[in-house]
Amino acid sequence: MKNYFISWFYSEQANDESYYPSVGGSSSSAEFQYVYWRCIYVLYRSALITNRDIVTDWLFFTNVKNLPTVDGVDFGRFFEENQIQVVYLELTRKTPKDWYGAWRNQFYLFDVLEYLKNLEGNHLILDSDCVIAHSLQDLYQEIEREQVLTLPIDYSIEKDINGCSMEQMRQIYQKMFDTEYPKNLLYMGGEFIAMTSEAVSELLPIFYDIWEKDQKLYEQKEQKLNEEAHTLSLCYYRMGKVNELGRKYIRRIWTDMNLDQVKEGDDKLAIWHLPAEKKFGFAELFKRLKNRQNITPEELLRISDSCMKLTATKEQRKRNWYVRYGKNKIKKLFIK
């Protein structure tokens, strides 16, 4: 069976933007978007180094017709040279500006899933702010065996998660389907989608139903599901596919000065999801990788850790943030 490796980037236009807290600034600006393109390069380059013999098909979805050149990296050429198929898709479920302040492009994921339902195989869709540090062979084998792997995020039931807590998600599900309170419904991270094509075909009709019901909640100005992970969580629950199998392969690893949740052994995970590193760690790793053609998996692991500091102490990571902020301020002074 084919193993698909997939990510995506949706470019927002001026006057139709939303807020992305880990990057900040205007989401239509080149400066903002280049942050994501550097992450995209690192994601695919690290996966090519570690899993070229495991992944059978490489896909990248975007609405960008003219792929950029960023810091000397021509993305059209990079994708072509590495047999990464670029699929051009528009966002068909664009939410109104008053839907929710952040993450308005996230429902693009379901356009991607609609495309994938016709591609038989095991699908792994990742956010771009990930490093592929180790082999994905066990992950793809488990997708084929289990059909769906999910990634619960450890939030309290009352925590506001992008405008909707798990308690509210459960109440919404109960209302949507006129059923018992779903006490086992969890918030599943949208950064990691791992399922077979058959599971995608099963999920989509459930999504269409939930999407329609969610639109009615919006029209009635009631509490609704605001982003793709809220919606996916209800889909997984409706499918009876709630599990913790994703934890073996990926974790949302916060490395920020004020939110450092790195655990011993995180560097052993196959996939490092590092949301706080978009503007710094990924930019540094991008620089380190782009001018080197031949890098072994062992070298990648060493270089990636030197940029992301997963095996460093918390105090060392904190000091590193002070250095980063200082360099960034100096850089801005010179740019002015």
N, C-alpha and C positions, 0 to 999 in steps of 0.2 A: 504494500500500500504506500502511496506517496506521502511524504512529510513536507508540509507547506510551512514556510517561515514568513511572517507577515507583519508589517507595520503600516502606519499611515500618517499623513499630515494634511490638514485642511487649512487653507489660507483664508483668513477673514479680510474683508475689504474695509476701507475707510468708511466711517458712518454706519457700520454694521458690525461693531466689535463687541467683545465681551472681555471679562477680566480673568487673568490667569495668574494667581497669586505667587507662584514660584518663580515667575519671570518678571511680572509687572510691566508697566509701560503700555504703549499702544500696540495691540495685537496685529495691526495691519502694517506696522513699520518694518523696514528691512532689518533693523537692529534686533527687534523682537524675533522675527522669523528665522534669522541666522542662528539664534540660540538653538532652535529646534533642528535646523539642518545639521549643525555640528553633532547634536545628539544622534540624529539619524545615521550619520556617517559612522560614528562609534558603534552604534547598535549593529549595523550590518557588517562592518569590518571585523568586529570581535566575533560575530557569529560565523563569518567566513573562515576566520583563523581556527576556530575551535570545532566547527561542525560542517565543514565543506563536504565531508563524506557521509553525513547523517541526513542533512536536509536535501530533498530531491528537487524542490521548487521554491524559488525566492520571488515574493511579490511585494510591491510597494504601491499603496493607493494614495492618490492625491487629486486635488482640483487645479494644481499648478501646471499650466500648459508649457511654460518655458522654464525648465529646471535651472536653478541658479548655479553660479560659480561662487563659492564661499572660501575666502582665504586661499585661493589657488586650486581648490578642489572643484572640478567640473562634474556636477552630479549626473548629468546626462551620460557623460563618458564613464563615470564610476559604475553606474547601474549597467550600462551596456557591456563593459569589460568583464563584469562579474555575473552576467546572465541573470540579473535581477529584473523581472518584468514590471514595468511601470504601468499601472492601470489608472486611467483618468476617470474619475467619478465626481459628480456634483453631489452636494448635500440635498437630499429630498425632504428632510424633516427639519427645516429651519424653524426654530422657536422664536416667538415674538420677543421684542427687546425687553418687555416687562416680565418675561417668563421667570428668569433668575439671573442675577448679575454676572455670574461666572460660568465658564465651561459650555457656552452655547453651541459649540461645534461638536460636542461629544456624541450626539446621536448619529453622526457620520458612520460610526461603528456598525450600525444596522444596515447601511448601504453596502458596506464591505461584506457583511454576513450574507446579504441577498446575492451578491456575486459569488460567494464561496459555496453556496448550497449546491451548485452544479459541478463543483470540482471534487471528485471522490478522493478522500484521503483524510489524513490527520492534520488539523489546522491549529497552529499556534500564532495568536495575534498578541503583540506586545506594544506597550507604549514605548516611545523612542528613548526615554530616559532610563534605559537599561543597558547593562553590560553583560554579554554572554561569556561567562568566565570558564565554563566547563562543558563537557559533553551533554547534549540533549537526548542522547539515545534512549535512556530509561524513561524520560518524559514522553517521547513519542510512542514508545511501546505501551506506556500506561494509558495514554489517550486512546490508542486502538483497543485496549482491553476494557477500559471503563466507560468509554464514550464521552464523558464530561469530567473535567477536573476543575474545581473551584477554589478560590482563595479567600477565606474569611479574613476580614480585617478586625483586629481586636479593639473595638470601641465599646463603651458602655451603652446600654440600651437607650439611655436618655441623651446621649451626646448628639449635638447638632452636626450632621454630616451634610455639608452643602445645602442647608436649609431643610433637612428632613432627617429625623432620628430613626433608629431602628424601631422604636416603639411606634412612631408615626407610620413607618413603612408597613408594620404589621396591621395597624388599624386600617390603612388604605387597602391592603390585600383583603382583609375581612369584609370591608365594604364593597370592594369590586366584585368579589365572588360569593358574597352572602354565605360565608362559611364560618367555622369555628376560628377562634383566635389562633394564628399560626405562631406558636411560641418558639418554634425551631427555625423561623425565617431569620437569616443573618445578612449582614451587609457584606457582599462579595466584591472584591476589588476589580475594577474594570481594566486595570493595566495588564491583566493576564486572562486571555480567553483561550481555552484549550479544549477542543472538542472535535469529534468526527463530523464528516459532512452529513451523515444521517442525523446526528444530534442537532446540527444547524437547521436542517429541514423540520425537525420537531419543534425547535425553539421559535422559529419565525411566526407561525400562526398564533402562538401564545403572545409573542411580542405585539403583533398587530392588534390583538384584543386589548391588551394592557395600554397600548398607546392611545387607542380610541377612548378608553375609559379615562385615561389621564387628561386628555384634551377636554373632556367634559368637566373634570374637576377644576381645570384652569378657567374655563368659561364661567363656572359657578363661583370662582374665587375661593375655592376650598384648598386645603392642604393637598399637595400633589407630589409626585415623583419628579425631581428636578433635573436629574442627570442620568447618564447611561448605566452607572453602577447600581443606582436605586432600581432601575427598570430590569436590568439583568438579574438582580437578586430575586425579584418576584418571578421572573421567568424560570430560573433554576428551581425555585421552590415548587412552582406549578408543575414542572417536569419531574419532580421527585429526584432531583440531582444535586442535592445539597451535600457537599463533602468537604474535607479539609486536605485533599490530596495535593493541592497546589503548594502547600506549605513545604513540601519536600524539595521544591525546586526554586522557589522565589519568595522574597519577603520585601515588604515596603520598608526600606531601611532609611530612617531619618538620620542625617549626619549634621544637621544645622547646629550652630553654636547654642541656640536656645532650645533645641529639641534634638538631643543626641540619644538615639535608641539602638545604637549598634550593639550587637551581641557577639559573644565568642562563637566562632563557627560560621558567621555570615559569609566569610570569604570562601567557604566550601560550597555554598549554594551555586547551582548552575547559572542562575540569573540574578544579577544584582539590580534591584529597582531603587534608584537613588534620586528622588524628586528634588531634594535640596541642592543637588550638584549640577543642575542644568547650566547655570551661568559660569561655574567655576571648574569643578572637577571634569566635566565633559569637555569644556573648552581646552583645558590642559591636555587631556587625553587625546583629543582631536589633533592638537599640534604634534603630539608625540608619535601618532600613528600615520599621519598623512604623508610624511616624507620617507617612510620606511616600507619597502615592498615585501620583504621577507621577515616575518615575525613568527616565532614558534608559539604554541599555546602557553608554554612555560614563561616565555618572555612577556606575552600579553598579560598574564596573571600578575607578574611582578610590576610591570608598568602601570597596570590599572590600579593596583593597590597603592602604589606610590602617589597616584593622583587622588584617589578616593579615601585613602587612610583607614580602611576597614580593620587592619590589624594594628593600628596605632592605638595609643591610650586616649581616653576622652580628653585629657588635658592637652595632649599633642594635637588632637583635632581642633580644640578650641584655639590654641595658639596659631594654628594654620589659618583659621578664619580671620584672625586679626591681621595676619600677613596679607591675605587675599583682599580684605577691605582696604588696607593701606595702599596696596599696589593699584587697586581700582580707582581710588581717589586721586592718586598721582597721575594715572593715565588720563582721567577726565580733565585734570588741570592742563595737561599738555595738549589735549584735543581742543580745548577752548583757545 
